[in-house]
Amino acid sequence: MWARRLWGGSFTRRSVEDAGRLRDGPAAPWRTLGAMLSAILQAVGLGIAIGMIAGAAGLDGSARGGITLLAAIIGLAAGVIAASADDDSVIVGAIFGFLGASLGCIVVSDVVAGARRRRGAGTGALGFIITVTALVIAGVSILVPPLALVPLIGLLWLGFARRRRAQRKYEGLRVLR
């Protein structure tokens, strides 16, 4: 019984829905795939929101690693809760919540730390804007999970663009050696 709950589905819910499924035969594969994709995107969206809130502090060095790990664990828990509330796979929710929170925290903390280096200590407004944006992302990912792709793609693009720019910045110094 515990394995069925762990991998998705509920052993306590036998309703008209289950009776209809038994009568109509197994569910269509695209229905289960759509439900799984919805659960994945919801967990990613919640994880990104949690990671963005944690990354709004803009920590550097080993403190960034600690806050990223904390955000990832909270994202894992949020993914588990969201998946179990929808009777989806808890393992899938946990994995994608963990990954979304890690990505959100790493990218956002890098952006905020860079802004703090350039502007000094006056980045409180940036943290507030990021937190409000994260709350909007969490709400949207709960209500309309496919829209969680927008912040996911945005964070991936921002992370790769910052990495590419950092490599180009020091490329000239390597040539001088």
C-alpha positions as CSV (number, residue, x, y, z in Angstrom):
1,M,0.0,0.0,0.0
2,W,2.8,2.5,0.8
3,A,4.4,1.9,-2.6
4,R,1.2,2.9,-4.4
5,R,1.1,6.1,-2.4
6,L,4.8,6.8,-2.9
7,W,4.7,6.3,-6.7
8,G,1.4,8.2,-7.2
9,G,-2.2,7.5,-6.7
10,S,-4.2,7.2,-3.5
11,F,-5.2,4.1,-1.7
12,T,-7.9,5.9,0.3
13,R,-9.8,7.5,-2.6
14,R,-12.3,5.1,-4.2
15,S,-14.9,7.3,-5.8
16,V,-17.1,7.7,-8.8
17,E,-14.0,8.6,-10.7
18,D,-12.5,5.2,-10.0
19,A,-15.7,3.4,-10.9
20,G,-15.9,5.3,-14.2
21,R,-12.3,4.4,-15.0
22,L,-13.1,0.7,-14.3
23,R,-16.1,0.9,-16.5
24,D,-14.4,2.8,-19.4
25,G,-11.2,0.9,-19.3
26,P,-7.7,2.3,-18.6
27,A,-7.0,6.0,-19.0
28,A,-5.7,7.3,-22.3
29,P,-1.9,7.7,-22.3
30,W,-2.0,11.4,-23.2
31,R,-4.3,12.1,-20.2
32,T,-1.8,10.6,-17.8
33,L,1.1,12.2,-19.6
34,G,-0.7,15.6,-19.4
35,A,-1.3,15.1,-15.7
36,M,2.3,14.2,-15.1
37,L,3.6,17.2,-17.1
38,S,1.2,19.4,-15.1
39,A,2.6,18.0,-11.8
40,I,6.2,18.5,-13.0
41,L,5.6,22.1,-14.1
42,Q,3.8,22.9,-10.9
43,A,6.7,21.5,-8.8
44,V,9.2,23.4,-10.9
45,G,7.2,26.7,-10.6
46,L,6.9,26.4,-6.8
47,G,10.6,25.4,-6.6
48,I,11.7,28.4,-8.7
49,A,9.6,30.7,-6.5
50,I,11.1,29.3,-3.3
51,G,14.6,29.6,-4.8
52,M,14.0,33.2,-5.9
53,I,12.9,34.2,-2.4
54,A,16.0,32.6,-0.9
55,G,18.3,34.0,-3.6
56,A,17.0,37.6,-3.1
57,A,19.4,37.9,-0.2
58,G,22.3,37.9,-2.8
59,L,24.8,35.9,-0.7
60,D,28.3,35.1,-2.0
61,G,30.7,32.3,-1.4
62,S,29.9,29.4,1.0
63,A,26.8,31.3,2.3
64,R,25.4,31.0,-1.2
65,G,25.9,27.2,-1.1
66,G,24.2,26.9,2.3
67,I,21.2,29.0,1.3
68,T,20.9,27.1,-2.0
69,L,20.8,23.8,-0.2
70,L,18.2,25.1,2.2
71,A,16.1,26.4,-0.6
72,A,16.5,23.1,-2.5
73,I,15.2,21.2,0.6
74,I,12.3,23.5,1.0
75,G,11.6,23.2,-2.8
76,L,11.7,19.4,-2.4
77,A,9.1,19.6,0.4
78,A,6.9,21.9,-1.6
79,G,7.1,19.6,-4.6
80,V,6.1,16.6,-2.4
81,I,3.1,18.5,-0.9
82,A,1.9,19.8,-4.3
83,A,2.2,16.4,-5.9
84,S,0.4,14.6,-3.0
85,A,-2.4,17.2,-3.0
86,D,-3.1,16.4,-6.7
87,D,-2.6,12.6,-6.2
88,D,0.4,12.7,-8.5
89,S,3.8,11.0,-8.1
90,V,5.5,12.3,-5.0
91,I,9.0,11.3,-6.2
92,V,8.5,13.4,-9.4
93,G,7.3,16.4,-7.4
94,A,10.2,16.1,-5.0
95,I,12.8,15.9,-7.8
96,F,11.5,18.8,-9.8
97,G,10.8,21.0,-6.8
98,F,14.4,20.4,-5.7
99,L,15.8,21.3,-9.2
100,G,13.6,24.3,-9.6
101,A,14.6,25.8,-6.2
102,S,18.3,25.1,-6.8
103,L,18.1,26.9,-10.2
104,G,16.1,29.8,-8.9
105,C,18.4,30.4,-5.9
106,I,21.7,30.1,-7.9
107,V,20.7,32.5,-10.7
108,V,18.9,35.1,-8.6
109,S,21.5,35.2,-5.9
110,D,24.2,35.7,-8.6
111,V,22.2,38.6,-10.1
112,V,21.5,40.2,-6.7
113,A,25.2,39.8,-5.6
114,G,26.3,41.4,-8.9
115,A,23.9,44.3,-8.4
116,R,25.2,44.7,-4.8
117,R,28.8,44.8,-6.0
118,R,28.0,47.6,-8.5
119,R,25.6,49.7,-6.4
120,G,26.6,49.0,-2.9
121,A,24.2,48.2,-0.1
122,G,21.1,49.9,-1.8
123,T,19.6,46.7,-3.3
124,G,16.7,46.4,-0.9
125,A,14.2,47.4,-3.6
126,L,15.6,44.7,-5.9
127,G,15.0,42.1,-3.2
128,F,11.4,43.3,-2.7
129,I,10.7,43.2,-6.5
130,I,12.2,39.6,-6.7
131,T,10.1,38.5,-3.8
132,V,6.9,39.9,-5.2
133,T,7.7,38.3,-8.6
134,A,8.4,35.0,-6.9
135,L,5.0,35.1,-5.2
136,V,3.3,35.8,-8.5
137,I,5.2,32.8,-10.1
138,A,4.1,30.6,-7.2
139,G,0.4,31.6,-7.6
140,V,0.5,31.2,-11.4
141,S,2.2,27.8,-11.2
142,I,-0.5,26.5,-8.9
143,L,-3.4,27.9,-11.0
144,V,-2.0,27.4,-14.5
145,P,1.0,25.0,-14.3
146,P,2.1,25.3,-18.0
147,L,2.9,29.0,-17.4
148,A,5.7,27.9,-15.2
149,L,7.7,27.3,-18.4
150,V,8.1,31.1,-18.7
151,P,10.2,31.7,-15.6
152,L,12.0,28.4,-16.2
153,I,13.1,29.4,-19.7
154,G,13.9,33.0,-18.4
155,L,16.1,31.7,-15.6
156,L,17.9,29.3,-17.9
157,W,18.6,32.0,-20.4
158,L,19.7,34.5,-17.8
159,G,22.1,31.9,-16.2
160,F,23.7,30.9,-19.5
161,A,24.0,34.6,-20.6
162,R,25.7,35.6,-17.4
163,R,28.1,32.6,-17.7
164,R,28.9,33.4,-21.3
165,R,29.5,37.1,-20.5
166,A,31.8,36.2,-17.5
167,Q,33.9,33.9,-19.8
168,R,34.2,36.6,-22.4
169,K,35.2,39.2,-19.8
170,Y,38.3,37.2,-18.8
171,E,39.1,35.9,-22.2
172,G,41.3,38.9,-23.0
173,L,43.3,38.4,-19.8
174,R,44.1,34.8,-20.7
175,V,45.4,35.8,-24.1
176,L,47.9,38.2,-22.4
177,R,49.7,35.3,-20.5
